[in-house]
Amino acid sequence: MLTTNKINAPVFRDAKAVNVSGRLERLPMTSYQRRVFAAVATAWLADQVNVALLVFLVGPIAAYFHLTKVQIGLLASMTFLGQLIGNLVAGYISDRMGRRYAFQLTMLIWGMGSFLAAGATGIVTLMVFRLIIGIGVGGEAPVAQAILSEIIPADKRGFYISFMEGFWAVGFVISGLLSYTVLPYLGWRGVFVAVGILSLVIFWARRIIFESPRWLVDQGRYDEADMVLTNVENEVMKKWGKALPPPKQYIPETSQSIRNPFHILFTHAYLRSTIMLAGLWFFALLGYFGLTSWLAVILTQHGFSVIKSIGFVSLITIGGIPGFFAAGLLLERLGRKITTALFLIMSAVLAYIYGHSISAELLFVSGFFMQFFMFGMWCCLYAYTPELYPTRARSTGSGVASAFGRVGAILGPIVVGFIISGAGQGAVFSLGAVSFVIAAALVLIFGIETRGRVLEDISRQEEIA
């Protein structure tokens, strides 16, 4: 209930009085929310800037430290290992200590790691610093998913979260530009310094991000939640230019008393989603990274030089850009289950065709559309995952799912290495196709539809089911 204190300021006694979901869901999208979205989406930009950096720096780093191929592989794997750790730790911190705190903390971690990497004295220290960078950028992902899913209205939530994935491509471009402009003059250490400076710029840009009102209410901090909501409502009203519609009906989220987010993932209500998402992420990323590691290799069978094969792969990757937008639109029109399964199945079909192409023309066409569907697949994963958990376990659930994906990402290139030695390159793409089909089957059999539904309503359905 709502009472007042001595200075007539409202004091909220329960979640129903604050009505977070009803007040957020009635808000029109304005430039204010889009600014907040852009600040959150820098997580994806930073992620790809750091992950892609070794693509451009591995040559000069290997020459500087006289690295063996094994050492190069270990250095590259440190980022994935760090991301796995970051997924789990930052997701938990976000659910227990707050979205905003965890989000800024992860950025400071990868920024610090970048500055430290610039001063690496050997391969071991550089591996440690790349691990730190991986923890930071990996930790950003589940927190960013939770933030956006909790502040964007249900009818636009899937589109905006999938659109955020498009910043992944922007990050790759920025990583390449930084390397291209800085490397010739300041060397690979200068590039790491430039990325560290980028972290300071992003930290400043994220000052506008507010704490999730849904998280505050779940913590019993009702007055703070109302204060944040009131500020958001005032900003939106200013941008919209007229009075806001009345709040929608209050929907309670969960009746569970359990507070430990890891425990919640394995309760009867959410165990099905946890198993489904773990398998979905594992097989989707096993297929994706298993394939992308060998996209250029198969071109040598068709007489492409190394330089031409890199250019060819870069060209077909352009197909992924419209894939982002298509996935975002279909997630809101067809639904999460159908769109996710569709993009996975089409990724499987195109991967198989690419791996068994008999002409350069077929390679290009199948490769272009394979990237279209694989990039769109990423959008589906990130949009769907945070919707399946309650507020108190949303970041942790997203982090655990992503962590299973990182395991697939680490194993993918390793498994492919054994397969290509015994069964040839065509079998690699058959493995990718099978992985995508298994992931699609998991969604279709065990997934629930969440399109256009308020987060609280989704959580209650899972608890009742």
N, C-alpha and C positions, 0 to 999 in steps of 0.2 A: 504494500500500500504506500501512498504518497503522503508525507507530512511536511511540515516546515520547521526550520530552526529559528533562532532569535532574530535573524536579519531577513527572515522570510525567503531564504533560499530553499529550493526543494531538497528534500532528503528522501531518497528512494529506498524502499524496504524489500523489494523483490524484483525479479526479472520481468514479471508481467507489467509492472508500473513503468519500467523503462521502455519495454517493447522495442528492442533493437531491430528485430527482423521486420516488424511492421513499418518502422520509420525508415529503414534503409531501402526496403523494397519499393516504396512509393517514390523514391527520388529519381528524377529524370537525369540522364547522362549529360553532363556539361563539360566545358573546358577545364573546370576545377578537377573533376574526377579523372579526366584524361591526363592532366599534369601529374597527378598522383600515380596513375598507371605507368606513365613514362619513367617516373623515378623508381618504381618497383621493377620495371622491365630491364633496368640496367643490370640486374642480377644475371640475366641471360647474356647480355652483352659482355659483362666481365668474365663470365664463365668461359665463353668461347675465345675471348682475347687470350686468356691464360692457357687454355687447352691447346689452341692452335699455335701458340708461340713456338713450341718445339718444332713444329713443321718447318718453320723458317730459320730457327736457330740451331737445330741439331748439327748441321754441317760445321759451322764455325766452332761450336762447343766441342764436338768430337775431335776436331783438329787441334784445338787449344789444349785439351787434356789427354790427347792421344788415346781415345776410347776404343775399346773393342766392340764388336757387334753386340755381344752379350751385355756389356755395360750400357750401350745405347738403349737396348730393350728394357733394361732395368730402370734407367732414367725415365723413359717414357711411361712405364707402368706406375711410377710413383704418383703421378697426377690422379690416375684412376683409383689407386689405393686411398689416397687422401680424400677424394670425393666420397668414397664409400664411408670412411670415418665421419666426414662432415655431414653426410646425409643423416646418419644415426644420431650424432651428438647434437647438432644444431636443431634438428627437429624436436628433440626432447627438451632442449633449453627453451625453444620457442613456446612449447605448450606449458612449461612450468614457470617461465620468467617473463614471457611476453614476446610478441612478434617484433615490435620495433627494436627492442634491445638485442634480440638474436640476430636480426637482419643487419644492424650496424656493426655488431661484433664480428660477424663472418667477413664483412668487407675489410675491417681493420686487419683481420688475420691474413687474408690474401695480399693486402697491401704491404704489410710487414714482411711477408714471405718474399714478395717481389724485390724489395730493397735488400733483404738478406741474400737473395740469389745473386744479386749484382756483385756481392763481395765474396762469393764462394771461392774457397782456396783449393778445392779438389772435387772429384766426382762424388765422394761420399757426402760432403757438406751440401753440394748442389742437389743431390737426391733428397736430403732431409728438407731443404728449403722448398723443393718442388712438392714434397709431401705436405708441407704447411700450406702452400698455395692451394693444393687440391682440397685440403680440409676447408679452407675458406670458401672457395667457389662452389664446392659440393654442398656446403651447408646452406648457401643462399637459396638453392632450388626449392626445398620443401617449405621454407619460410615464405618465400615469394608466392608460392602456390596458395598457401593458407591466407596470406594477406589479401590477395586479389579475390579469392573465392568468397571471402567474408565481407567485402565492401562493395562488390559489383552486383547489381540486381540479377535475380535468377534468370530472366529472359535474355540477358546479354553476357552472362558469366562465362559460358563456354567459348564464345567468340573472342572475348578479350584475353582470356588465359591462353588460348591457342595463338592469338595474334602476338602475344608476348614472346612466343617461341621464335617468331620472325627476327627478334633481336639477336638470336643465335647467329644468323647469317651476317648481320651487321658487325657483330663482334669478330667474326672471321676476317672480314674486310679490314677492320681497324687494326687487327693484329698484323695483317700483311702490310698495311701502309706504314705502321710504326717500324716494322722490321726493315722495310724498303728505304725509309727516309733516315732512320737513326743508325742502322747497322753499318753502313759504309763509313760513317764519321766517328761514331763512339763505340763501335763493336757490340758484341752480344751483352756485355754488362750494361751498356748505355740503354739498350732496349728494355732490360729489366727495371732500370731506374725510371724510364718513361712510363712503364706500366704502374710502378709504384706511385708516381705522380698522378696518374689517371685515377687511382684509388682515392686520392685526396679530393679530386674534382667530384667524383661520384658521391663521396661522403657528404660534401656540401650540397649536392643536388638532392640528396635524400632527406634533407632537413624538414621537408614538407610532409613526410610520411607520419601519420598519427597511429597511435595504438589502436588495435582492433576493438571496437566496442563489444563485439561478440565475446572476445576473450575476456575483457574486463568484467562483463556480466557473469560469465562462467566462474570467475574468481570471486564473485560476490562484491565487486567494486562498482556498485550501481551508480553512485554519484559521479564518479569519474567517467563511466560509460555515457551518462547523460550529457556531461560537459563536452566530451568529444563529439557526440552526435549533434548537439546543438551547434557547435562550431561548423561542422560539416553542412548541416542544414542551412545555416546562414550564408555560407560560401556558395552553395548550390543555388540558393534563392537569388543571390546577387547576380550570378551568371545567367540564370534562367530569366530573370526580369519580371517574375510574378510569384504570387503565393503558391506554396507547395500543396499538392493534393493531401487529403487526410491520411493518417497512417493506416496501414492495412491491419488485418486482424492478427492478434498475438498468437504465436505458435510456440509452445514449449519444446525444448530440444530433447532432453534426455531425462530419464527418471533414475539413472544409475547413480549410485553413491561413490563408485570407484573413481579415484583421482589419478592413479598412476597410469600415464598414457600407454605404456607398453602392455600393462595388464589389460587395458580396454581392448587392444587389438586382438587379443586371444580369448575374449569372452564369447559366449555363444552367439550374441547378437552380431558381432563383427568378424568372427573367425572366417566365415565364408568369403567375405570381401578381402580379408588379409591374404588368404591362400590364393584367391583368384588374381589379385594384384601382384603378388610375389611371382607367380608363374608368368603372368602377362609381361611384366618388366624383364624378367630373366630371359625369356625366349625372344622377345622383341629386340632386346639389345644384343643378345647372342647372335641373332641373325644379322642385325645392322652392322655391328663392328666386325663380325666375321667377314662380311661382304666388302665393306669399305676398305678393309686392309688389303684387298686383292683386286679392287676395281681396275687399277692400272696394269697389274701383272698380266691379266688375261689378254690385254691388248698386244702384248709382244707376240702372241700366237698369230696375230693378223698383220705382223710386220711393222708395227709402230715403234719408233724410237722412244727412248725414255722421255725426252722433252715433249715429243708429240703426244705421248700417252698422258702426261701430266696436263697438257693443254686440253686434251679430249675430256678427261675427267672433270676439269674445271668447267668446261662448256656444258656437259650434261648436268652438272650440279645446279646450273641455273634453273633447271626444271623444278627444283625444290621450292623456289620462291613462290610461284603460284600455288604450290601444294599447301603452303601455310594458309593462304587465304581461303582456298577451297575447303579445307578441313574445318576452319572456323565457321564458315557459313553452314556447312552440312551438319555440324554438331548441334546447331540451333534449329535446323529444319528437319533432319531425319532422326536426330537423337544420338546419344553417346554410344550405345551398344552397336547399333547398325553402322554408324560412321567409323568407329574404331575397327570393327571386324572387316568392313569394306576396304579400308586402307591397308590393313594387314594382309588380306587375301590378295589384293591387287599387287602389293609389294612382292608377295610370293610368286605370283604368275610372271611378273616382269623380271624378277631375279632369275627365275629358271630360263626364261627366254634369252636374257642377256648372257648367261653362262653357257648357252648352247647355240649362240648366234654363229652363222656361217658367212656373214658379210659385214663390212664396216658400216653399211647403211642400217642394217638391222641392229647392230650394236648401239648406234647413236640413238635411234628411235626408242628401243627398249630401255636403254640407259637413262634417257631423258625422263621417260614416264616412271621408271623405277624410282628415281630421285623424287619425282613429284609425289608419289604415294608414300615413300619412306619418310620424307620431311613432314608430310601431313600426319603420318602415324605418330610422330613425336608430339604434335599438337594435341592429338587425342589422348595420349597418355597423361600429359600434364593437366589437361582440362578435367578429365574424368576422375583421377585419383583422389584429389582432396575433397571431392563431393561425398565420398563414401564413408567419412568418419565424422564424429561429433567434434565440436570446437576444442574440447580438452585433449583430444588425441589427433587432431587434423595434421599438424606438422609432423608429429612422430610417425603417423601412418604413411604419409607421403615420403618421409625419409626412409622408412623400412622398405617400402616398395622400390624406391630409387636405389637403395643399397643392393637389393637383389639384382637390379638391372646392372649395377656396376660389376657385380660378380660375372654376369653374362658378358659384359664388355671386356673384362680381363681374360675370360676363358675363350671368347670367340676367336681372336687371332691365333691363340695357342692350338685350339682344336683344329682350326683350318690348316695350320702348319703340318699337322700329322696327316690330315685327309689329303692334302695336295700331293704329299709324297707317295701315298699309297694308291689313291684313286683318280688323281688328275684334277685339273682346274674346274671341269664341269661339275664334279661332285661338290665343290665348295658352294656353288650357287644352288645346288639341290639341297644342301644342308640349310642354307639361308631360307629357302622356300619352305622347307618343312618346319623350321623354327617359327616362321610367321604364321603358318597354318595352325600350329599348336596354340600360339598366343590368341589367334582369332577364335578358336574353339572354346578356350577358357572364358573369354568375354561373353560369347553367345550362350554358353551353358550356365555359367555361374554369376554373370553380371546382372545388375538391376538398372533400369532406366532412370536417369536423373534430369533429363532435359526440362528446363523451365520450372523446376521445383525448388522451393525454398530449402536451404540447408537443414533447418530444423525439422522440416517435414520428412526429408530423406532419412535422417537419423532415427526418427520415431518409427518409420516403416521397418527399418532393419531390426529394431528392438522388438517389435511386435511379431515380425515374421518368424 
